[in-house]
Amino acid sequence: MTDVEEPDNVIEITIAHSRRWSATKKKCLHKRVTIDEELLDMLCNDCGVRVNPIKWMIHREERFQEHIDGYRRYTDARAAYDKKTRCKCEHCGRITRVREPSEKEIEVERRARIAEGSLLEIKT
């Protein structure tokens, strides 16, 4: 194999800032900004710092996606919970909601589990 010579007009480009912009490291999250349409510039209303519009939009989109993902997880968990709270009635055969147990029923169940040894009683 022979060494390949690079032409003289090729330059090497290095990335100066490879980390993503993160608002968690900053005290101000730049939630309220003023946009100057003539200068195409943004100014934070809270801390007074000039804000890079591209970084600000990227950060806002990431936060929006976090909210959307959280909402989807919530709706999935709620749907799974709702499925578990329904059962078939022994008498009429219809699917009905399971009612929440009362405080007294919870206490009776807890005491029974302690008595059988499947639940440890912690005294404070």
N, C-alpha and C positions, 0 to 999 in steps of 0.2 A: 504494500500500500504506500502511496505517496502522500506527502503532506500537501494540503490544498492551501494556497496562498489567498488571503483576503485582499480585495481591492483596497486602494488607499482611501476611497471616498466613503467607506462604510464606517459608521460610528456606532458606539455601544450606548444603549439607552437603559438607564436604571430607574426603578420606581422609587421616588423620594418618600412617599407616604403610602405604605401598603396596608395600614390598618383602616378599618371601616370607621366612619364617624359614629361616635356613641355619646348620647346625651347623658348617660348614667355617670360619666366622669366629670360632668360639668354641674355647677350649682344651678344655673338657669337652664331651663328646658326650651326657652324661646317659644313659648306657646302663643304669645301675642306679638305680632310683627306688623310693621308698617311697610308697605310696598311702594317704592318710588318707580312709577312706570316710565318716566323719562330716562332716569339713570340706570334702570333695570337693577335696582339694589334693594336690599331689605334691611330694616333696622328693628332690633328687638325693643319692644315697648317697656319691658321689665328691667333689663340690665343696660340698655343703650348700646349694645355691641352690634357691629355690622354682621349680618348673617349671610352665609353663602346660600343662595336660593336653591341650588341643586341639592346640596346636603340637607337643607331644611325639608325639601319635598321628599327625599329618600327617607329621612327619619319619620316624617308624618305618615308615609305609606307603610313603613314597618310597624309603627304603633297601631295603625288602622288594621293591619293584618293580624296583629296580636289580639286585638279586640274581636275580630271576626272569628279567629280560631278558638278563643275562649268561649264565645257564644255558641259555636258549633259543639264544643265539648259539653257545655251545659245542656244544650237541647238533646244531645245523644244520651247523656246521663239521666236526664229527666224522662226521656222516652223509655229507657231501660227500667227506671224506677216505676213508672206507670204500668208497665207490663207485669211487674212483680206484685203490684197492689190489686190485682184482679184475680178472681177465682170463679170456678163454676159452682153454683148453688146446688147442694145435695137434694133439695126439695123440688125446685122448679126447673133446674137445668140451665138457667140463664147465667151469663157472665156478670158478676157483680163486683163492686169495689170492696176491698177488705178495709174494715174500719180500723182506725188507729187504736191501739190499746190504751186503757186508762192508766193513770198513775198507780192505782190500787192493783190492777192486773200485772203491771210491770214489777211492783214490789213483791207480789205473791210468787211470780216466776223467778225472781232473783233469789228469794228465800228458799224455794224448792231446789234450785240449782246449787245453792250453798250446802243444803242438807245432803244432797246426793254426791257432793264432792266435785262436781264439774266446774264450780266457780269458787274462787277463794274470796273470803271476806277480809276486807282491809279495814282495820279499825283506826280511826284518827283521834 
